[in-house]
Amino acid sequence: MANSIAYSTPHTVLVVDDEAVIRARLKGYFEKEGYRVLEAEDGEQMWYQFGRQHVDLVMLDINLPGVDGLSLARELRSRSDVGIILVTGRDEAIDKIIGLEMGADDYVTKPFELRELLVRVKNLLWRISLVKKAEQAVIDQLDENNDVIAFEGYILELNSRKLKHGDEIIKLTKAEFELLAAFALHPQQVLSRERLMQQTSHRNQDVNDRTIDVIIRRLRNKLNPDLFATIHGEGYLFSAKVED
């Protein structure tokens, strides 16, 4: 049954690389595995392909002519939740760190094994599906006519993804919004880091307790820090009283 579903609705992968041989190699391999594969040799072609059809995942080479892959990854993430795997010939830790900060989900270094890349693609698409289910679960908890949560002088608008404090609009990243929404929907409850990790669309498989701690530290800097209580050995508790 799973195979029939995969072939009737194949995932679409966009390969962005200026080397035609690599594009052809990836296209041939992933099409044999049942994927629909699009190609682009630079950022301009990538945006053209991205604007024409739905894309589930982008394999993006860092060293591109014109706009580099890191800049493209940042712009992609600001526009879309598409899966992003960065590909590069360099094996420097700083590249990986910067790439993930730019919004990439995973990172591979040339030369790579096609089977390993396939596993990474499958795992990333699976993680994306889990995030979508978690987001849908949050939506299902909301009253159709009430997408606003008020607490301690803050107004969190779930549909528009805005946080207001009086006349001030507090800018939140996607991950910060997702965690704050999870807290606001479960006030005065201890949420484990594992549960919080399921609420964020920062899908890199290396997401861990430290990632959640960093996001919560940023929320403490933007909101009243006392709203987020650390429960040692268990997780975090949102101490705010949420208004009905």
Protein Blocks (a to p, Z undefined) as FASTA:
>chain_A
ZZmmmmmmccddddddfbfklmmmmmmmmmmnopacdddfbfklmmmmmmmpccfbdcdd
fbdghjafklmmmmmmmmpccdcddddfbfcfklmmmmmmnopabdcdddddfklmmmmm
mmmmmmmmmmmmmmmmmmmmpcfklcbdceehiacdfklopacehjbccdddfklmmmmm
mmmmmghiacdfklmmmmpcclbfkbcfklmmmmmmmmmmmmcfklpccdehklpcdfbd
cdZZ
